Amino acid sequence: MSRPVVESIVTEFDVPARMRDGVALRANIFRPATGGPYPVALTRTPYGKDFASVSPILDAVRLARAGYIVVIQDVRGRFASEGGWAPMRHEHEDGYDSVEWAARLPNADGQVGMFGASYFGFTQWAAAAEQPPSLKAIVPSVTWSDPLDGIAWRGGAFELGLMAHWHLNSLSLDIFQKRYADASPAEMMFAAVSLVRTIDSLRTDGYWSLPLKDFEPLQRVNVGVPDLEVAVERPYDPDAVAYMTPRREIDRVTVPALNLGGWYDIFTQGTLQNFNALRDHGTTPPARQSRLVIGPWSHVNYGHVIGEQDFGFVSMLAFMNLQTDLTGLTQRWFDHWLKGIDTGITQEPPVRLFIMGDNVWRDEHEWPLARTQYTPYYLHSHGSANTLHGNGHLSPEPPAAEPPDEYLYDPANPVPTHGGALLLHPLFRPGVADQRPIEVRQDVLVYTSAPLDRDLEVTGPVTVTLWITSDAPDTDFVARLVDVHPDGFAQNLADGIRRARYRHGHQPQWLTTGEPTEMHIDLWATANVFKAGHRIRVDVTSSSFPRWDRNPNTGAPWGQDADLQPAHNQVLHDAAHPSHILLPVIPPPD
């Protein structure tokens, strides 16, 4: 870690910034007590500026002591800021105005960088798309690119667990406090008890609420959710969420981005897509100098134990590769772009990946890796791949004449979410989870390779192609890549879902009963070495609840149906229907 350049800092609270419509947004400011002028590091949060000064993402005190004016601002309608709260609706204009306001703070030198994770990351992309002249660099961490691929929807299925948790656990308290600020003590206590009970019962009761258009937990505590209303009126519609889609605006971003993500993060895909778009198609030379760092982390855990797996001390965000943490990396990035100091960061390879299995960091020059050998592994069975005790197997050899596998998907008894890239009720732990508890279900098909005779590295995007039939007009298919250890531990690596009606895009198209249909499932990406003696496994089923909403199998408009119907689903794997997973195999070094 670099030594501080200033000995003391001063802090200002609730400093107002007037937006173009007169609304005041308030910020806490950490600034060096002497010297200057200094560049500004700005972040904008809906979760309360008073809670965001020291975190794994950035230590405001350290950065201020390194010679930056650090500004942490509540976004419009949240906590100390004025205006009405509308998720993501005002971040473009407010972001531009806030950058230019910060550039003109006392003792500021006019150079601004932005930092922060998740929603804070979106506020950076939104501001950068407006091209404020004082913005010079951004550090968006664990942030989405397309809300139809990882915040509101995924493969046509609704991100029920994430959206319910976010609105109730992350946002509702401030909404509640403002709504009942002038209420009587008795009325406030009654409302508080209702809110707490609703949050506590989300796992056991709330997620099961139907129909989704009237999602009871949110109705019960009177938390207005305009994005849920949009989902009901315009499900899986890219134009309905254009205002919250960084991918549509990357070509307007002219500043470089240091992107940080995690293999078990809910926005892995968005982090990779944003990096690639700016690196490959940036409209300015600085934009094309963007960087990418991906660790083994989940959205809420940046340590070395992620779920049930210990990836080693070197994997920690707090001391990556025993070299630096994200605050130190951010300072190097800002020192280069805001202070003009040659930190060497732009001479380093632009991609740094944590390779699971080997549990090491490795620098690369692009994503996906140019040396990737995309290798299909095919699904096989004698017609009974149900459960890990069935006869499903996986191999590079294409199938010949084989009977299909089938199972009953009953949305009244869905396969429970068990690990993965999650942000749900806290009892649904994100990250690595031994998959064997769900692999004993009859509605889970399990295909496992023979033990590997040598290490096999799989690093890159992962997709599954299934040939299926169903007796329902619409149903779901979930696929998961698993690393099976010699002791049987089944480590989930990546998964995805495809809603059949959206298999060809955003316009619904129904299934024909019994007709073989090709389905493509995007599992996003991973970086893992399957060690010698381990086995590669693919699980196939039709639900992961409550992570994704249950498909009722009726074909009714989304969110309208309280009726649930079982579906008889088949997975075909024969010469005419070669269901397979496409693995990005990295050849060993010569």
C-alpha positions, 0 to 999 in steps of 0.5 A, a space after each residue: 500500500 502506498 504511503 499517504 501524502 497528507 497527514 490529516 483530513 477534514 469531513 463535511 456532512 450533508 453538503 448540498 448540490 443543486 441539480 438542474 431542476 433545483 433539487 438538492 442532493 446531499 453528500 459527505 465530503 472527505 478532503 485533505 486538510 491542507 495543500 491542493 488543489 486535489 482531484 475528486 473521487 465521487 460515488 453516488 449511492 441509494 443505500 445511505 452515504 453515512 454507511 459507505 465511507 469505509 467498505 471493501 470497495 473503497 476506503 474514503 479515508 485512505 483515498 483522501 489521505 492519498 490526495 483526493 477529495 472524496 465525495 459520497 452522495 445520496 442519490 435523488 429521493 434517498 436518505 438526505 437527498 431531496 426529490 422523489 425516488 425512482 430507481 435508476 430513472 434520474 441517474 444520467 442527468 443527476 450524474 452529469 450535474 453531480 460530476 460538474 458540481 464536484 469538479 468545482 468544489 473548493 480546492 478541487 482541481 477540476 478532475 473527477 473520477 467515479 467509483 463504487 459497486 452494483 447500483 453505484 456502478 450503474 450511476 457511473 455508466 449513466 453519468 459517463 454516457 452523458 459525457 460530463 467534461 470533468 469526468 476522466 475515469 471510472 471504477 464500476 464494480 460488480 455492475 450489470 450491462 443488460 437488465 434482461 440478462 441479470 437484474 430483472 430477467 435472465 433467459 426470459 425468467 424473472 429474477 424474483 429472488 433478487 428483485 424481492 430482496 432488493 426492494 424489501 431488504 435494501 430499499 424499504 427502510 428509508 421509504 418506510 421512515 420517510 412515509 411515516 415521519 409524521 405518523 403517530 408512534 402507534 401507527 409507526 410501530 404497527 407499520 414497522 412490525 408489518 415490515 419486519 414480519 414481511 422481511 422475515 417471512 420472505 423465505 418461507 412464505 413471501 416468495 411463494 406469493 401468486 399472482 406475481 402482478 400482485 406480489 403480496 410482500 410488496 403490497 403488504 408493506 405498501 412499497 411502490 415498485 414501478 419496475 414490477 409494474 413495468 414487468 407486468 405490462 411489458 415483460 422481457 421488453 428491452 425497450 421498457 428497460 432502456 433507461 437502465 441498460 448500460 450496454 446500449 450506451 457504451 459507445 457514448 462513454 469516452 473515459 476508461 473503466 477499471 471493471 471488477 467482478 466475481 465468478 459467483 457475482 450476480 452481474 458476472 456477465 455484465 462486468 465482462 460485457 461492459 469491459 469488452 464493449 469499451 475495450 474493443 469499441 471505445 470511441 477514444 484511446 483512453 476508453 480503449 485502455 479499460 481494465 478487468 479484474 475477476 475474482 472468485 467472489 459473490 456479490 456480498 462476499 469478497 473474502 477467500 471463503 465463498 460459500 462452502 469453498 476456500 479459495 485461499 488467502 491470495 483470493 481476498 479482495 483485501 489483499 489480492 495476490 498479496 499485492 493490493 486491495 481495491 482501494 490501492 488499485 483504484 488509487 493507482 487508476 486515478 493517479 494515472 488518469 486524474 493526476 498524470 502519474 505514471 503508475 505503470 497500470 496501463 502497461 500491464 495486461 488488461 485482464 486479471 483473472 482468478 483461476 479456481 481449482 489452481 487458485 491462482 491469479 493470472 494476467 491475460 491480454 483479452 476476454 475470451 482468451 484467444 487460445 480457447 478451444 471450444 469443446 462440446 461434451 455431449 449428454 448421454 444416458 440409457 433413458 434414466 439420468 434422473 438423480 446422481 444415481 441414474 445412468 446419465 453420463 457426459 463425454 466428448 463423443 457425440 451420441 448415437 441412438 439413445 432414448 431421451 430422459 424425462 421428468 415431471 416439473 411441478 411448479 408447486 414443488 420446484 427445485 430449490 435454489 442452492 448456491 450460485 450467483 445469488 442475492 436473495 434472502 440471507 438464508 440462501 447463501 451465495 457462492 459454492 454449495 455442494 449440489 448433491 442435496 438437489 441432485 437426488 431429486 427425480 426432476 433433476 437430470 445428472 450427466 457426469 464424465 469419467 474421472 479426468 486423467 489430467 488437469 483440464 482448464 475451462 475458462 471463458 463463456 459456457 453455453 448449453 444446447 438442449 433438444 427438448 420436448 414438453 406437453 406444456 405450451 411454455 416451460 423452463 429449462 435450467 442447466 448447471 456446470 459442476 466440478 465433482 471432487 474425488 470425495 463426491 463434493 459437487 461444486 457448482 461453477 455456473 448456471 443459467 435458465 431459458 424460458 421456452 417462450 423466449 427461446 428465439 428472442 423477446 417475442 413469445 413463441 409457444 411450444 408444440 406438444 411433443 415436437 423436438 425443440 432446440 434450446 440454448 442456455 447461457 451459463 455466462 462464464 467461469 474460470 476453473 481447472 478441473 483437477 485430475 481425478 475430478 469429474 465434469 457434471 451437467 445438471 438439467 432441470 426446470 426450476 431454481 426457486 426462488 432465484 427465478 420465478 416458477 413457470 406455471 406451464 400454462 402459457 398465460 401472460 407473465 404475472 397473471 396466473 395463480 394456477 400451476 400445472 405440471 409439465 412432462 419434459 424430456 431431454 433428447 440426446 441422439 444423433 439428430 438431437 445432440 444435446 451438449 455443453 460447450 466448454 471453453 477449454 484452455 490448452 496447457 502451456 507448451 
